Amino acid sequence: MQPARITATVSPTAKTPAVPARAAGALLGCRPDSHSDGSSNQTHPSRSCRVFHMALNANLNTSYALSNYEHILGNVIAKAEAEMNKPKGGADKLKTQLLQSIRSSNFIGAHQIRKPGEARQMTIGELCESYKHETVPQVIDPKAVEKILFGPDGLIRKSGGGRAPYLMEDIEVGFIYDPVQGTSVGPVITSGRNRTLAIQVMLRAAGMSESAILQVPVRVSTIQVNSAQELQRRIISANTGSRDFSRAEVRERMGATGGVQMIDRKAIEDSICMAKNEKSFKGALGAWLKDVSISTGLNTFTPAQYSDAGNTLWNRLAKSNRPEGKTFYGYMKADTGRFIALAKAAEQALPAAVTMAASSKAAGPISTKLVNAMLPTVAQACGLKA
């Protein structure tokens, strides 16, 4: 993939992309009491419901502007506006302070914890547009956004009373630098998507319009890496502990370090020829089935469970098959058109498998039930052993 030059300048009055239908269908998060395994309730072309509020997978066509996430952050927005509009109390004072800091161009000094030395600034609009440089669907967690505003260090109201005067952690952005080409890909938010949205919620509750919010500068910390692999590892490292990373998300991120674009099925199909290791193929198959579930409304299970099913399906086929005397991975790597055929066969088999898995009384992870149901059909379609 040829590196793109930095495109950080964003017109504050430019409209952000409307949230696509498939993103609206992605209102699927892990059940609060479920385990990660679900055991409880453009590059070179290659051809050789149950609605939960826990998390939303962002996608290639969705800016981080708040208007694109109202459907999952509505309760947080309403809570913030109610608090800000109380006739008395700290939140009313905060509203005044926020607007004064904006008018005096001092949001950073008034509302971000002080740090020595000079630091880079970016507008909220520039951060919102950083989605253009991403290769893996990101996760927005409404509970994390609410915690930033109303948790132990809540910017609007702390859970123990009072409020925190400053955003305690800066948003971190990363750039992939190519010293040979002298170009950078970025920025990509490596840590702080939920903070970006929380700031927007707070400013909106104070009475600001979206066009005005997008012009507000914030201080960011920056990192520079030499490869997409380093960037994905940094995203995992920077967020571990601040929110739960499902095994599916980690798997897709590590798969993307091999060169595959995991945004959606079209991106996977166009870039699977870039896969450098077996992790890339596993991650791609899981991301493919997850995208099918989101875009077609198969919301019986969570996106992570569909992704896990793709991983499990690959493992089962790899264990049973050595086509042409090769490992399963070697067979797929030799002609990535075979992988596309496999993914499309799994896609066709998925709806019936969902019905069977939903009615199954057997114990075990949902991903295993899905694979048990689809494996014979997929194997037959691809000329493989089940």
C-alpha positions, 0 to 999 in steps of 0.5 A: 500500500502506498503511503498517503501524505498527511491530510490533517487540515479539516474544514470546520464547517465541512459536513461529516459523513452521515452514518451509513446504514450498516453502522446503524446496524452495528448496535451490537455489543457484548452482553454484560454477563457474557464471556468473550467466547460467548459461552454464556447466555485497497490495495492490489486486487486479488482474484487468483435483534437484540440491540445492546448499548455496550459497543459500536464498531466504527467503520471506514465511512464514519467520522468521529463527529458526535452526530454520527453516534447519537443513536448509541450515546443518546442517554449520555447526551441527555444526562449531560444536558440535564446536568448542565441545565440545572439552575444551580450547582457545579455543572451550571458553573462549568457551562459558564466556564466552558463557554468563557474558555472557548471565547478566550481560546483557552480550552486547553489551559482551562480543561486539560491537565497542565503539562510542561513544554510545548505539545501538538494541538489538533482541532476536534474536527481533525481528530474526527476525520482521522477515521480516514487513515484507519484499516481496522474497525474501531470500537466506541464504548458508551459506558467509557464515554459516560465514565469520562463525564460522570465517573471517578474523574468525571468532567461534568460530575464525579461519581463521589460528588464534585467534578474533576477540573481537567481531562486527565489524559491527552488523546494520543495520535499516531503517524506511520512514517516512511523515511524512504518516501518521506511521507506519513500516514495519519493521524490515527487515534491510538488512544482516545476515541471515547475521550474525543466523543466525551469532549463533544458531548460536554461542549454540546451540553454547554450549548455549542453547535457541532460546527463550532465544536469541530473548531475547538483545539485540544492538546494531543500527544503524538507518536511516530511508528515505522509500520502498520504492525507497530501502530496496531500493537500500540493501539492494543497496548495503549487501550489495554486496561482502559477498556476491554479488548475482546479476543476478536478485536485483538485478532483482527488488529494483529491480522491487519498488521500482515497487510490485510484491510479488515474494514469490510468484506470488499476491503478484505477481498481486495487486500487478502493478497497482501496477507503475510501470515496465517493470523492475517487469514484467520483475522480476515475470515472472522472480520468477514463473518462479522461484517456479514452479521452487521450489514445483513442484520444477523443480530441474534449474537454479538459481532465478537461471536461471529468473528470467533466463529470465523476463527474457529472455522479456520482452525477446524478446516486447518486441522482436517485438511492438507490439500495438495500436500500443503498445510491449509494456510499454504494452500490458501496462500498459494491462491488467495482466490480460494480464501475468497471462495471459502469466505463466501461459502461461509457467508452463504451458510451463516443464516441457517447456522444462526438458526440452528445455533440459536435453537441448540441446547448443547453447552459450549461457546456460540462460535462452536455451535455456529461452526458445527452447523455450517462446517459440512456445507462450507467444506462441501462447497470448497471441496474440503474435508469437514 
